[in-house]
């Protein structure tokens, strides 16, 4: 059986910022194509079989830089320090720890700033190492109770 849409896939995985910190090293299980795995990784795993091993690099746009990791937000100008030199097209990190976010300035108005809030790794390529442990059809959903009681 090969990895394809709607298959349940179990893998060992190592993800790290290209030439940087390890983000995850674990065994994971997911439904292929359900949107729970990085888009670029799913593309790399498509068609592989149990026992296959693969390593490579996912470009930032197919990892955490894709559209689903960006959210438009209007931020009051008063939320920025008065001395901040805001410029359209620039980006900077804000927050700290687990609440860190990359802010990309889209446009600046008198009282507000239009921005994209992005994943902190949005501009980073992600290296991966994967081994395919199992591929199966997902279990069917449970039957509704009213169907079971008509037996």
ROSE-4610 file (N, C-alpha, C; in Angstrom, 1 decimal, always signed):
// ROSE-4610
residu = [X/X/X/X/X/X/X/X/X/X/X/X/X/X/X/X/X/X/X/X/X/X/X/X/X/X/X/X/X/X/X/X/X/X/X/X/X/X/X/X/X/X/X/X/X/X/X/X/X/X/X/X/X/X/X/X/X/X/X/X/X/X/X/X/X/X/X/X/X/X/X/X/X/X/X/X/X/X/X/X/X/X/X/X/X/X/X/X/X/X/X/X/X/X/X/X/X/X/X/X/X/X/X/X/X/X/X/X/X/X/X/X/X/X/X/X/X/X/X/X/X/X/X/X/X/X/X/X/X/X/X/X/X/X/X/X/X/X/X/X/X/X/X/X/X/X/X/X/X/X/X/X/X/X/X/X/X/X/X/X/X/X/X/X/X/X/X/X/X/X/X/X/X/X/X/X/X/X/X/X/X/X/X/X/X/X/X/X/X/X/X/X/X/X/X/X/X/X/X/X/X/X/X/X/X/X/X/X/X/X/X/X/X/X/X/X/X/X/X/X/X/X/X/X/X/X/X/X/X/X/X/X/X/X/X/X/X/X/X/X/X/X/X/X/X/X/X/X/X/X/X/X/X/X/X/X/X/X/X/X/X/X/X/X/X/X/X/X/X/X/X/X/X/X/X/X/X/X/X/X/X/X/X/X/X/X/X/X/X/X/X/X/X/X/X/X/X/X/X/X/X/X/X/X/X/X/X/X/X/X/X/X/X/X/X/X/X/X/X/X/X/X/X/X/X/X/X/X/X/X/X/X/X/X/X/X/X/X/X/X/X/X/X/X/X/X/X/X/X/X/X/X/X/X/X/X/X/X/X/X/X/X/X/X/X/X/X/X/X/X/X/X/X/X/X/X/X/X/X/X/X/X/X/X/X/X/X/X/X/X/X/X/X/X/X/X/X/X/X/X/X/X/X/X/X/X/X/X/X/X/X/X/X/X/X/X/X/X/X/X/X/X/X/X/X/X/X/X/X/X/X/X/X/X/X/X/X/X/X/X/X/X/X/X/X/X/X/X/X/X/X/X/X]
num = [1/1/1/2/2/2/3/3/3/4/4/4/5/5/5/6/6/6/7/7/7/8/8/8/9/9/9/10/10/10/11/11/11/12/12/12/13/13/13/14/14/14/15/15/15/16/16/16/17/17/17/18/18/18/19/19/19/20/20/20/21/21/21/22/22/22/23/23/23/24/24/24/25/25/25/26/26/26/27/27/27/28/28/28/29/29/29/30/30/30/31/31/31/32/32/32/33/33/33/34/34/34/35/35/35/36/36/36/37/37/37/38/38/38/39/39/39/40/40/40/41/41/41/42/42/42/43/43/43/44/44/44/45/45/45/46/46/46/47/47/47/48/48/48/49/49/49/50/50/50/51/51/51/52/52/52/53/53/53/54/54/54/55/55/55/56/56/56/57/57/57/58/58/58/59/59/59/60/60/60/61/61/61/62/62/62/63/63/63/64/64/64/65/65/65/66/66/66/67/67/67/68/68/68/69/69/69/70/70/70/71/71/71/72/72/72/73/73/73/74/74/74/75/75/75/76/76/76/77/77/77/78/78/78/79/79/79/80/80/80/81/81/81/82/82/82/83/83/83/84/84/84/85/85/85/86/86/86/87/87/87/88/88/88/89/89/89/90/90/90/91/91/91/92/92/92/93/93/93/94/94/94/95/95/95/96/96/96/97/97/97/98/98/98/99/99/99/100/100/100/101/101/101/102/102/102/103/103/103/104/104/104/105/105/105/106/106/106/107/107/107/108/108/108/109/109/109/110/110/110/111/111/111/112/112/112/113/113/113/114/114/114/115/115/115/116/116/116/117/117/117/118/118/118/119/119/119/120/120/120/121/121/121/122/122/122/123/123/123/124/124/124/125/125/125/126/126/126/127/127/127/128/128/128/129/129/129/130/130/130/131/131/131/132/132/132/133/133/133/134/134/134/135/135/135/136/136/136/137/137/137/138/138/138/139/139/139/140/140/140/141/141/141/142/142/142/143/143/143/144/144/144/145/145/145/146/146/146/147/147/147/148/148/148/149/149/149/150/150/150/151/151/151]
x = [+0.9/+0.0/+0.9/+0.5/+1.2/+0.5/+1.3/+0.7/-0.1/-1.3/-2.2/-3.3/-4.1/-5.2/-6.0/-6.3/-7.2/-6.6/-5.3/-4.6/-4.1/-4.3/-3.7/-2.2/-1.3/+0.1/+0.8/+1.7/+2.5/+3.9/+4.6/+6.0/+6.9/+8.2/+9.1/+9.6/+9.7/+10.0/+11.0/+11.8/+12.7/+12.5/+12.1/+12.0/+13.0/+13.7/+14.5/+14.6/+14.8/+15.1/+16.4/+16.4/+17.5/+18.8/+19.7/+21.0/+20.8/+19.7/+19.4/+18.8/+18.0/+17.4/+16.4/+16.5/+15.5/+14.2/+13.1/+11.8/+11.0/+11.2/+10.4/+11.2/+11.2/+11.7/+10.9/+10.0/+9.0/+8.4/+7.5/+6.6/+5.3/+4.7/+3.5/+2.6/+1.3/+0.3/-0.7/-1.0/-1.9/-2.7/-3.7/-4.5/-4.0/-3.4/-2.8/-3.8/-3.5/-4.4/-5.5/-5.5/-6.5/-6.0/-4.8/-4.3/-3.7/-3.4/-2.8/-1.3/-0.7/+0.7/+1.2/+2.4/+2.9/+2.7/+2.2/+1.9/+3.0/+4.2/+5.4/+5.8/+5.6/+6.0/+5.0/+3.8/+2.8/+3.2/+3.6/+4.0/+5.2/+6.1/+7.3/+7.0/+6.0/+5.6/+4.7/+4.0/+3.0/+3.6/+3.0/+3.4/+4.5/+5.0/+5.9/+5.3/+6.0/+5.5/+6.2/+5.6/+6.1/+7.6/+8.4/+9.9/+10.7/+10.0/+10.8/+11.3/+12.5/+13.1/+13.4/+13.2/+13.4/+13.9/+14.8/+15.2/+15.3/+15.1/+15.2/+14.9/+14.5/+14.2/+12.9/+12.1/+10.8/+11.0/+10.7/+10.9/+9.9/+10.3/+9.5/+8.0/+7.8/+6.4/+5.5/+6.1/+5.4/+5.4/+6.1/+6.2/+5.3/+5.9/+5.1/+4.8/+5.3/+5.1/+3.9/+3.1/+1.9/+0.8/-0.2/-1.4/-2.1/-2.2/-2.9/-2.2/-0.9/-0.1/+0.0/-0.8/-0.8/-2.2/-2.4/-3.7/-3.6/-4.6/-4.6/-5.2/-4.6/-5.1/-4.9/-5.8/-5.7/-5.3/-4.2/-3.7/-3.7/-4.3/-4.3/-2.8/-2.6/-1.3/-0.7/-1.6/-1.3/-0.6/-0.8/-0.2/+1.3/+1.8/+3.2/+3.9/+5.2/+5.9/+5.9/+5.8/+5.8/+7.0/+8.2/+9.4/+9.6/+8.7/+8.8/+8.8/+9.7/+9.8/+9.2/+7.8/+7.1/+7.2/+7.4/+7.5/+6.8/+6.1/+5.4/+6.4/+6.1/+7.0/+8.0/+8.1/+9.1/+8.4/+9.2/+8.7/+9.6/+9.0/+9.7/+9.0/+9.8/+9.2/+8.7/+7.5/+6.9/+6.5/+6.4/+6.0/+7.2/+7.0/+8.1/+7.6/+8.6/+8.3/+7.3/+6.3/+5.3/+4.3/+4.3/+3.4/+4.1/+5.3/+6.1/+5.4/+5.4/+4.8/+5.6/+5.6/+6.3/+5.2/+5.4/+4.5/+5.0/+4.3/+4.6/+3.7/+4.3/+3.5/+3.1/+1.8/+1.2/+1.0/+0.3/+0.1/-0.1/+0.2/+0.1/-0.9/-1.8/-2.8/-2.6/-3.3/-3.2/-3.3/-4.4/-4.7/-4.5/-4.1/-4.0/-2.9/-2.5/-1.6/-2.2/-2.2/-2.7/-1.4/-1.6/-0.5/-0.9/+0.1/-0.1/+0.6/-0.1/+0.5/+0.9/+2.2/+2.7/+3.4/+3.4/+4.1/+5.6/+6.2/+7.6/+8.6/+8.2/+9.2/+8.8/+7.9/+7.4/+8.5/+9.6/+10.6/+11.8/+11.6/+12.6/+12.3/+13.3/+13.2/+13.3/+12.6/+12.6/+13.1/+14.2/+14.8/+14.0/+13.9/+13.1/+13.9/+13.6/+14.0/+12.8/+12.4/+11.2/+11.4/+10.8/+10.7/+9.2/+8.7/+7.3/+7.2/+6.4/+6.2/+5.0/+3.9/+2.6/+1.8/+1.0/+0.0/-1.3/-2.4/-3.6/-4.8/-5.9/-7.2/-7.6/-8.1/-8.6/-9.8/-10.0/-11.2/-12.4/-13.5/-14.8/-15.3/-16.0/-16.6/-17.6/-17.8/-18.8/-20.2/-21.1/-22.4/-23.2/-24.2/-25.0/-25.8/-26.1/-26.9/-28.2/-28.9/-30.3/-30.2/-29.1/-29.0/-28.8/-28.0/-27.7/-28.9/-29.8/-31.0/-32.1/-32.0/-33.0/-32.8/-31.7/-31.3/-32.3]
y = [-1.2/+0.0/+1.2/+2.2/+3.5/+4.6/+5.6/+6.8/+7.6/+7.9/+8.6/+9.3/+10.0/+10.8/+9.8/+10.3/+9.6/+8.3/+8.0/+6.9/+7.3/+6.4/+6.6/+6.2/+7.1/+6.9/+7.1/+6.2/+6.3/+6.4/+7.4/+7.7/+8.0/+7.8/+8.4/+9.7/+10.8/+12.0/+12.9/+13.5/+14.5/+15.8/+16.9/+18.2/+19.1/+19.9/+21.0/+22.1/+23.3/+24.4/+24.1/+24.4/+24.0/+24.6/+23.7/+24.0/+24.7/+24.3/+24.9/+24.0/+24.5/+23.8/+22.7/+21.6/+20.5/+20.9/+20.8/+21.2/+20.0/+18.8/+17.7/+16.4/+15.4/+14.1/+13.1/+12.4/+11.6/+10.6/+9.8/+9.0/+9.7/+9.8/+10.5/+9.7/+9.9/+9.3/+10.3/+10.3/+11.3/+10.7/+11.4/+11.1/+11.9/+11.3/+12.0/+12.8/+14.1/+15.0/+15.7/+15.4/+16.0/+17.4/+17.8/+19.1/+19.2/+18.1/+18.0/+17.9/+17.8/+17.7/+18.9/+19.2/+20.3/+19.9/+20.9/+20.7/+20.1/+20.7/+20.3/+18.9/+18.5/+17.1/+16.1/+16.4/+15.5/+15.3/+16.4/+16.3/+15.3/+15.4/+14.6/+13.1/+12.8/+11.5/+10.8/+11.5/+10.9/+9.8/+8.6/+7.5/+6.6/+7.0/+6.1/+4.9/+3.8/+2.6/+2.4/+1.4/+1.1/+0.7/+1.2/+0.9/+2.0/+2.8/+3.8/+4.9/+5.4/+6.5/+7.6/+8.8/+10.0/+11.1/+11.9/+13.2/+14.2/+15.5/+16.6/+17.9/+18.9/+20.2/+20.7/+21.2/+21.8/+23.3/+23.9/+25.3/+26.0/+27.2/+27.9/+28.1/+28.4/+28.6/+27.4/+26.2/+24.9/+24.3/+25.0/+24.6/+25.5/+26.4/+27.3/+28.7/+28.9/+30.2/+30.2/+29.2/+29.1/+30.0/+30.1/+31.0/+30.6/+29.3/+28.9/+29.3/+29.7/+30.1/+31.6/+32.4/+33.8/+34.3/+35.3/+35.9/+37.4/+38.0/+39.4/+40.0/+41.2/+41.8/+43.3/+44.1/+45.6/+45.8/+46.5/+46.8/+48.3/+48.8/+50.2/+50.7/+51.9/+52.5/+52.7/+52.9/+53.1/+51.9/+50.7/+49.5/+49.4/+50.3/+50.3/+51.5/+51.3/+52.4/+53.6/+54.8/+56.0/+56.2/+55.7/+55.8/+54.7/+53.8/+52.7/+53.3/+52.9/+53.3/+52.3/+52.3/+51.3/+51.6/+50.6/+50.8/+49.6/+49.9/+48.8/+47.9/+46.6/+45.5/+45.0/+45.6/+45.1/+44.1/+43.4/+42.4/+42.4/+41.9/+41.8/+40.8/+40.3/+39.4/+40.2/+39.7/+40.3/+39.2/+39.6/+38.6/+37.9/+36.8/+36.0/+34.6/+33.7/+32.3/+31.7/+31.0/+30.3/+31.3/+32.6/+33.5/+34.4/+34.0/+34.8/+34.7/+35.9/+35.9/+36.8/+36.5/+37.3/+38.3/+39.6/+40.6/+41.1/+41.0/+41.6/+42.8/+44.0/+45.2/+45.3/+45.4/+45.4/+46.9/+47.7/+49.1/+49.8/+51.1/+52.0/+53.1/+53.2/+54.3/+55.2/+56.3/+57.3/+56.7/+55.9/+55.3/+53.8/+53.2/+51.7/+51.2/+50.0/+49.3/+48.0/+47.7/+46.5/+45.5/+44.4/+43.5/+42.0/+41.2/+39.8/+39.2/+38.4/+37.7/+36.4/+36.0/+34.8/+33.9/+32.6/+31.7/+32.2/+32.0/+32.5/+31.8/+30.7/+30.0/+30.2/+31.2/+31.4/+31.6/+32.2/+32.4/+31.4/+30.3/+29.3/+28.0/+27.5/+26.2/+25.1/+24.0/+23.0/+21.7/+21.2/+19.9/+18.8/+17.7/+16.5/+15.2/+14.3/+12.9/+12.1/+11.1/+10.4/+8.9/+8.0/+6.6/+6.2/+5.5/+5.1/+3.8/+3.8/+2.6/+1.8/+2.5/+1.8/+2.7/+2.0/+2.7/+1.8/+2.4/+1.7/+2.6/+1.9/+2.6/+3.1/+4.3/+4.7/+3.9/+3.7/+3.0/+3.8/+3.1/+3.8/+4.5/+5.6/+6.3/+5.4/+5.6/+4.8/+5.1/+4.0/+4.2/+5.0/+5.8/+6.6/+5.7/+6.1/+5.2/+4.9/+5.8/+5.4/+4.3/+4.1/+3.0/+1.7/+1.8/+0.6/+0.1/+0.9/+0.5/-0.1/+0.1/-0.5/-1.9/-2.5/-3.8/-4.8]
z = [+0.0/+0.0/+0.0/-0.7/-0.8/-0.1/+0.3/+0.9/-0.1/+0.2/-0.6/+0.2/-0.5/+0.2/+1.1/+2.3/+3.3/+3.9/+3.6/+4.3/+5.6/+6.6/+7.9/+7.8/+8.2/+8.1/+9.5/+9.8/+11.0/+10.6/+11.1/+10.7/+12.0/+11.8/+12.7/+12.0/+12.7/+12.0/+12.9/+12.2/+12.8/+11.9/+12.5/+11.8/+12.5/+11.7/+12.3/+11.3/+11.9/+11.1/+10.3/+9.0/+8.2/+8.8/+9.1/+9.8/+11.1/+11.8/+13.1/+14.1/+15.0/+16.1/+15.6/+16.4/+16.2/+16.7/+15.9/+16.3/+16.9/+16.3/+16.8/+16.3/+17.2/+16.9/+17.6/+16.9/+17.5/+16.5/+17.0/+16.1/+16.1/+14.9/+14.7/+13.8/+13.9/+13.1/+12.6/+11.3/+10.7/+9.6/+9.2/+8.0/+6.8/+5.8/+4.7/+3.9/+3.8/+3.0/+3.9/+5.2/+6.1/+6.6/+6.2/+6.6/+8.0/+8.6/+9.9/+9.9/+8.7/+8.6/+7.7/+7.8/+6.9/+5.4/+4.7/+3.3/+2.5/+2.7/+1.9/+2.3/+3.6/+4.0/+3.4/+3.3/+2.7/+1.2/+0.5/-0.9/-1.0/-0.1/-0.1/+0.2/+1.0/+1.4/+0.4/-0.4/-1.3/-2.1/-2.1/-3.0/-2.3/-1.1/-0.4/+0.2/+0.4/+1.0/+2.4/+3.1/+4.4/+4.3/+5.2/+5.2/+4.5/+3.7/+3.0/+4.0/+3.6/+4.4/+3.5/+4.0/+3.1/+3.9/+3.4/+4.0/+3.0/+3.4/+2.5/+3.2/+2.4/+2.9/+2.3/+3.2/+2.8/+2.7/+1.6/+1.5/+2.4/+2.9/+3.9/+3.5/+2.2/+1.8/+1.8/+1.9/+2.0/+3.4/+4.3/+5.7/+6.5/+7.2/+8.1/+7.4/+6.2/+5.5/+4.6/+4.6/+3.7/+4.2/+3.4/+3.7/+5.0/+5.3/+6.5/+7.7/+7.6/+8.8/+8.9/+8.1/+8.1/+8.3/+9.1/+9.5/+9.4/+8.7/+8.5/+9.8/+10.2/+11.4/+11.2/+11.7/+11.8/+13.3/+13.4/+14.7/+15.0/+16.1/+16.3/+16.4/+15.8/+15.7/+17.1/+18.1/+19.5/+20.1/+19.5/+20.1/+19.8/+18.9/+18.6/+19.4/+19.8/+20.4/+19.5/+20.0/+19.2/+18.4/+18.9/+18.2/+17.1/+17.1/+16.1/+14.7/+13.9/+12.5/+11.6/+11.5/+10.7/+9.3/+8.5/+7.0/+6.3/+5.3/+4.6/+4.0/+4.1/+3.5/+4.5/+5.7/+6.7/+7.6/+8.3/+9.3/+10.5/+11.6/+12.9/+13.8/+14.7/+15.7/+16.9/+17.4/+18.6/+19.5/+20.8/+21.8/+22.3/+23.1/+23.7/+23.9/+24.0/+24.3/+23.3/+23.8/+22.9/+22.3/+22.6/+22.0/+21.0/+20.6/+19.6/+18.2/+17.5/+16.2/+15.3/+14.0/+13.0/+12.5/+12.5/+12.0/+10.7/+9.7/+8.4/+8.2/+8.0/+7.8/+6.3/+6.1/+4.8/+4.4/+5.3/+5.0/+6.3/+6.2/+7.4/+7.2/+8.1/+8.0/+9.2/+9.2/+10.3/+11.7/+11.9/+13.2/+13.3/+12.2/+12.3/+11.4/+11.6/+10.8/+10.3/+9.0/+8.4/+8.4/+9.0/+9.1/+8.9/+8.6/+8.6/+9.8/+10.6/+11.7/+11.2/+11.3/+10.7/+11.8/+11.4/+12.3/+12.5/+13.6/+13.8/+12.9/+12.3/+11.4/+9.9/+9.7/+8.3/+7.3/+7.6/+6.6/+6.7/+7.4/+7.6/+6.8/+6.1/+5.5/+6.6/+6.4/+7.4/+6.9/+7.5/+7.1/+7.8/+7.1/+7.6/+7.4/+8.3/+8.1/+8.5/+7.6/+7.9/+7.6/+8.4/+8.0/+8.1/+7.1/+7.1/+7.8/+8.9/+9.8/+9.4/+9.0/+8.7/+7.8/+7.0/+6.1/+6.2/+6.4/+6.4/+6.1/+5.8/+5.6/+7.0/+7.1/+8.4/+8.8/+10.1/+10.6/+10.3/+9.9/+9.6/+10.9/+10.7/+11.9/+12.6/+13.8/+14.5/+14.0/+14.0/+13.6/+14.6/+14.1/+15.0/+15.9/+17.1/+18.1/+17.6/+16.8/+16.3/+15.3/+14.6/+13.6/+14.4/+15.4/+16.2/+16.9/+17.4/+18.1/+17.3/+15.9/+15.0/+14.7/+15.2/+14.9/+15.1]
